[in-house]
Amino acid sequence: MNMTQYRSVGLAEKISNNFIESKSVPLVPLTLPIIVVAVYFHWLSMKMFKHA
């Protein structure tokens, strides 16, 4: 086994490589629209509760 082919990898690089290879990458851009929809439905339910 040739040990020269291995190199030192920093913690930040390990985390970023693991994040990029994972399936959670699409979740990051989708959080903002999901929060907007959740706030809208919360507002709508409070509006309906006020008139009930």
N, CA, C and O atoms as a GROMACS GRO file, in nm:
protein
  208
    1MET      N    1   0.086  -0.118   0.000
    1MET     CA    2   0.000   0.000   0.000
    1MET      C    3   0.090   0.124   0.000
    1MET      O    4   0.179   0.137   0.084
    2ASN      N    5   0.067   0.211  -0.092
    2ASN     CA    6   0.148   0.331  -0.106
    2ASN      C    7   0.088   0.442  -0.019
    2ASN      O    8  -0.025   0.484  -0.042
    3MET      N    9   0.162   0.489   0.079
    3MET     CA   10   0.112   0.589   0.172
    3MET      C   11   0.120   0.731   0.116
    3MET      O   12   0.067   0.824   0.177
    4THR      N   13   0.185   0.750   0.004
    4THR     CA   14   0.198   0.885  -0.051
    4THR      C   15   0.070   0.932  -0.119
    4THR      O   16   0.056   1.051  -0.146
    5GLN      N   17  -0.023   0.842  -0.146
    5GLN     CA   18  -0.145   0.883  -0.213
    5GLN      C   19  -0.248   0.942  -0.115
    5GLN      O   20  -0.344   1.005  -0.158
    6TYR      N   21  -0.227   0.921   0.014
    6TYR     CA   22  -0.318   0.977   0.114
    6TYR      C   23  -0.268   1.115   0.154
    6TYR      O   24  -0.148   1.140   0.160
    7ARG      N   25  -0.362   1.205   0.181
    7ARG     CA   26  -0.324   1.338   0.225
    7ARG      C   27  -0.408   1.379   0.344
    7ARG      O   28  -0.514   1.321   0.370
    8SER      N   29  -0.361   1.476   0.416
    8SER     CA   30  -0.430   1.523   0.533
    8SER      C   31  -0.552   1.607   0.490
    8SER      O   32  -0.541   1.692   0.402
    9VAL      N   33  -0.666   1.582   0.552
    9VAL     CA   34  -0.789   1.654   0.522
    9VAL      C   35  -0.834   1.724   0.649
    9VAL      O   36  -0.846   1.662   0.755
   10GLY      N   37  -0.861   1.854   0.636
   10GLY     CA   38  -0.905   1.932   0.751
   10GLY      C   39  -1.049   1.904   0.787
   10GLY      O   40  -1.123   1.843   0.709
   11LEU      N   41  -1.090   1.949   0.904
   11LEU     CA   42  -1.225   1.925   0.953
   11LEU      C   43  -1.328   1.995   0.865
   11LEU      O   44  -1.431   1.937   0.832
   12ALA      N   45  -1.301   2.119   0.826
   12ALA     CA   46  -1.396   2.192   0.743
   12ALA      C   47  -1.414   2.125   0.608
   12ALA      O   48  -1.525   2.121   0.554
   13GLU      N   49  -1.306   2.072   0.553
   13GLU     CA   50  -1.317   2.004   0.424
   13GLU      C   51  -1.395   1.874   0.436
   13GLU      O   52  -1.471   1.838   0.347
   14LYS      N   53  -1.376   1.802   0.547
   14LYS     CA   54  -1.453   1.680   0.569
   14LYS      C   55  -1.602   1.710   0.579
   14LYS      O   56  -1.684   1.640   0.522
   15ILE      N   57  -1.636   1.817   0.654
   15ILE     CA   58  -1.776   1.853   0.671
   15ILE      C   59  -1.836   1.896   0.538
   15ILE      O   60  -1.947   1.853   0.504
   16SER      N   61  -1.766   1.979   0.462
   16SER     CA   62  -1.821   2.026   0.335
   16SER      C   63  -1.833   1.913   0.234
   16SER      O   64  -1.932   1.906   0.162
   17ASN      N   65  -1.736   1.823   0.228
   17ASN     CA   66  -1.746   1.710   0.137
   17ASN      C   67  -1.861   1.618   0.176
   17ASN      O   68  -1.933   1.568   0.090
   18ASN      N   69  -1.878   1.596   0.306
   18ASN     CA   70  -1.987   1.511   0.352
   18ASN      C   71  -2.121   1.576   0.322
   18ASN      O   72  -2.216   1.507   0.286
   19PHE      N   73  -2.131   1.708   0.337
   19PHE     CA   74  -2.256   1.778   0.312
   19PHE      C   75  -2.290   1.777   0.163
   19PHE      O   76  -2.406   1.757   0.125
   20ILE      N   77  -2.189   1.798   0.078
   20ILE     CA   78  -2.213   1.800  -0.066
   20ILE      C   79  -2.254   1.662  -0.116
   20ILE      O   80  -2.338   1.652  -0.206
   21GLU      N   81  -2.196   1.557  -0.061
   21GLU     CA   82  -2.229   1.422  -0.104
   21GLU      C   83  -2.360   1.372  -0.045
   21GLU      O   84  -2.415   1.273  -0.093
   22SER      N   85  -2.412   1.439   0.057
   22SER     CA   86  -2.535   1.391   0.120
   22SER      C   87  -2.656   1.434   0.038
   22SER      O   88  -2.644   1.511  -0.057
   23LYS      N   89  -2.771   1.382   0.077
   23LYS     CA   90  -2.895   1.414   0.006
   23LYS      C   91  -2.965   1.537   0.066
   23LYS      O   92  -3.075   1.571   0.023
   24SER      N   93  -2.903   1.602   0.163
   24SER     CA   94  -2.968   1.716   0.228
   24SER      C   95  -2.936   1.848   0.160
   24SER      O   96  -2.978   1.953   0.209
   25VAL      N   97  -2.864   1.847   0.049
   25VAL     CA   98  -2.829   1.971  -0.019
   25VAL      C   99  -2.952   2.046  -0.069
   25VAL      O  100  -2.954   2.169  -0.054
   26PRO      N  101  -3.056   1.983  -0.126
   26PRO     CA  102  -3.173   2.060  -0.170
   26PRO      C  103  -3.253   2.120  -0.055
   26PRO      O  104  -3.334   2.210  -0.077
   27LEU      N  105  -3.232   2.072   0.067
   27LEU     CA  106  -3.309   2.125   0.179
   27LEU      C  107  -3.271   2.268   0.215
   27LEU      O  108  -3.353   2.343   0.266
   28VAL      N  109  -3.148   2.305   0.189
   28VAL     CA  110  -3.103   2.439   0.226
   28VAL      C  111  -3.176   2.547   0.147
   28VAL      O  112  -3.228   2.640   0.209
   29PRO      N  113  -3.184   2.541   0.013
   29PRO     CA  114  -3.258   2.645  -0.059
   29PRO      C  115  -3.409   2.636  -0.039
   29PRO      O  116  -3.479   2.735  -0.062
   30LEU      N  117  -3.460   2.522   0.002
   30LEU     CA  118  -3.605   2.508   0.019
   30LEU      C  119  -3.655   2.556   0.154
   30LEU      O  120  -3.776   2.565   0.174
   31THR      N  121  -3.566   2.587   0.247
   31THR     CA  122  -3.613   2.627   0.380
   31THR      C  123  -3.687   2.760   0.378
   31THR      O  124  -3.788   2.775   0.447
   32LEU      N  125  -3.640   2.856   0.300
   32LEU     CA  126  -3.706   2.988   0.298
   32LEU      C  127  -3.847   2.980   0.242
   32LEU      O  128  -3.938   3.033   0.307
   33PRO      N  129  -3.874   2.919   0.126
   33PRO     CA  130  -4.013   2.910   0.081
   33PRO      C  131  -4.102   2.831   0.176
   33PRO      O  132  -4.220   2.864   0.190
   34ILE      N  133  -4.049   2.729   0.241
   34ILE     CA  134  -4.130   2.651   0.334
   34ILE      C  135  -4.166   2.735   0.455
   34ILE      O  136  -4.278   2.727   0.505
   35ILE      N  137  -4.072   2.816   0.503
   35ILE     CA  138  -4.102   2.904   0.617
   35ILE      C  139  -4.207   3.008   0.578
   35ILE      O  140  -4.296   3.038   0.657
   36VAL      N  141  -4.198   3.063   0.457
   36VAL     CA  142  -4.296   3.162   0.410
   36VAL      C  143  -4.435   3.098   0.404
   36VAL      O  144  -4.532   3.160   0.448
   37VAL      N  145  -4.446   2.978   0.351
   37VAL     CA  146  -4.576   2.910   0.343
   37VAL      C  147  -4.629   2.880   0.483
   37VAL      O  148  -4.748   2.896   0.508
   38ALA      N  149  -4.542   2.837   0.573
   38ALA     CA  150  -4.586   2.807   0.710
   38ALA      C  151  -4.637   2.934   0.781
   38ALA      O  152  -4.738   2.929   0.851
   39VAL      N  153  -4.568   3.045   0.762
   39VAL     CA  154  -4.612   3.172   0.823
   39VAL      C  155  -4.746   3.215   0.764
   39VAL      O  156  -4.833   3.264   0.836
   40TYR      N  157  -4.763   3.197   0.633
   40TYR     CA  158  -4.890   3.234   0.569
   40TYR      C  159  -5.005   3.150   0.625
   40TYR      O  160  -5.110   3.205   0.657
   41PHE      N  161  -4.985   3.018   0.636
   41PHE     CA  162  -5.093   2.934   0.689
   41PHE      C  163  -5.120   2.964   0.836
   41PHE      O  164  -5.234   2.953   0.881
   42HIS      N  165  -5.017   3.001   0.911
   42HIS     CA  166  -5.040   3.041   1.050
   42HIS      C  167  -5.123   3.168   1.055
   42HIS      O  168  -5.216   3.179   1.135
   43TRP      N  169  -5.088   3.265   0.972
   43TRP     CA  170  -5.165   3.390   0.965
   43TRP      C  171  -5.309   3.363   0.923
   43TRP      O  172  -5.402   3.420   0.980
   44LEU      N  173  -5.327   3.276   0.824
   44LEU     CA  174  -5.460   3.244   0.776
   44LEU      C  175  -5.544   3.175   0.884
   44LEU      O  176  -5.662   3.205   0.899
   45SER      N  177  -5.484   3.085   0.959
   45SER     CA  178  -5.558   3.016   1.064
   45SER      C  179  -5.595   3.112   1.177
   45SER      O  180  -5.703   3.100   1.236
   46MET      N  181  -5.507   3.207   1.208
   46MET     CA  182  -5.541   3.306   1.311
   46MET      C  183  -5.653   3.398   1.263
   46MET      O  184  -5.737   3.439   1.342
   47LYS      N  185  -5.655   3.430   1.135
   47LYS     CA  186  -5.760   3.513   1.078
   47LYS      C  187  -5.894   3.439   1.084
   47LYS      O  188  -5.996   3.499   1.118
   48MET      N  189  -5.894   3.310   1.052
   48MET     CA  190  -6.016   3.231   1.058
   48MET      C  191  -6.063   3.214   1.203
   48MET      O  192  -6.184   3.216   1.230
   49PHE      N  193  -5.970   3.195   1.295
   49PHE     CA  194  -6.006   3.179   1.436
   49PHE      C  195  -6.068   3.309   1.490
   49PHE      O  196  -6.158   3.304   1.574
   50LYS      N  197  -6.020   3.423   1.442
   50LYS     CA  198  -6.072   3.551   1.489
   50LYS      C  199  -6.217   3.569   1.447
   50LYS      O  200  -6.296   3.628   1.521
   51HIS      N  201  -6.254   3.519   1.329
   51HIS     CA  202  -6.389   3.537   1.278
   51HIS      C  203  -6.482   3.423   1.318
   51HIS      O  204  -6.601   3.428   1.287
   52ALA      N  205  -6.433   3.323   1.385
   52ALA     CA  206  -6.517   3.209   1.421
   52ALA      C  207  -6.602   3.239   1.543
   52ALA      O  208  -6.679   3.155   1.588
   0.00000   0.00000   0.00000
